[in-house]
């Protein structure tokens, strides 16, 4: 569960930084140097990619947790059926 919280925190951080980089990129005035535009685009792209990766990892972790829970529930039901069958 702590892994999911860490991933959610990382996703929030990356999202915030990507939004900040996007705002900076949008605020560049017309006639900005090519170097400034390229740098702003690169920073935004880096944070956007990090955000997308964090989101993918978070979804993967949530699916794994759901799968684990589903397996443990199935195992518990099987044990209950077995116990009822043999009157434990």
C-alpha positions in Angstrom: 0.0 0.0 0.0 2.9 2.4 0.7 4.2 1.8 -2.8 0.9 3.1 -4.2 1.0 6.2 -2.0 4.6 6.9 -3.1 3.6 6.5 -6.7 0.6 8.9 -6.2 3.0 11.4 -4.6 5.4 11.1 -7.5 2.5 11.5 -10.0 1.3 14.6 -8.3 4.8 16.1 -8.3 5.4 15.3 -11.9 2.0 16.7 -12.9 2.7 19.9 -11.0 6.1 20.4 -12.6 4.8 19.6 -16.1 2.0 22.2 -15.6 4.6 24.7 -14.5 6.8 24.0 -17.5 3.9 24.2 -19.8 2.9 27.6 -18.4 6.4 28.9 -18.8 6.5 27.6 -22.3 3.2 29.3 -23.1 4.4 32.6 -21.5 7.4 33.0 -23.8 6.9 36.1 -25.9 6.9 36.1 -29.6 10.4 36.6 -30.8 12.0 34.5 -28.0 15.3 32.9 -29.0 15.3 29.5 -30.4 17.4 28.3 -27.5 14.8 29.5 -25.0 12.0 27.9 -26.9 13.9 24.6 -27.3 14.8 24.5 -23.7 11.2 25.2 -22.6 9.9 22.5 -24.9 12.5 20.0 -23.6 11.7 20.7 -20.0 8.0 20.3 -20.6 8.5 17.1 -22.5 10.7 15.7 -19.8 8.2 16.3 -17.1 5.3 15.2 -19.2 7.1 11.9 -20.0 7.9 11.4 -16.3 4.2 12.1 -15.4 3.0 9.5 -18.0 5.5 6.9 -16.7 4.4 7.5 -13.1 0.8 7.2 -14.1 1.5 3.9 -15.9 3.4 2.5 -12.9 0.5 3.6 -10.6 -2.1 1.8 -12.7 0.1 -1.3 -12.8 0.5 -1.3 -9.0 -3.2 -0.9 -8.6 -4.0 -3.8 -10.9 -1.4 -5.9 -9.1 -3.0 -5.1 -5.7 -6.5 -5.8 -7.1 -5.2 -9.1 -8.5 -3.6 -10.1 -5.2 -6.8 -9.3 -3.3 -8.9 -11.2 -5.8 -6.5 -14.2 -5.4 -6.6 -14.1 -1.6 -10.4 -13.9 -1.7 -10.6 -16.9 -4.0 -8.2 -18.9 -1.8 -10.2 -18.0 1.3 -13.5 -19.2 -0.3 -11.8 -22.4 -1.4 -10.6 -23.1 2.1 -14.0 -22.4 3.5 -15.6 -24.8 1.1 -13.0 -27.4 1.9 -13.6 -26.9 5.7 -17.4 -27.2 5.3 -16.9 -30.4 3.3 -14.9 -32.1 6.0 -16.5 -30.3 9.0 -13.5 -28.7 10.4 
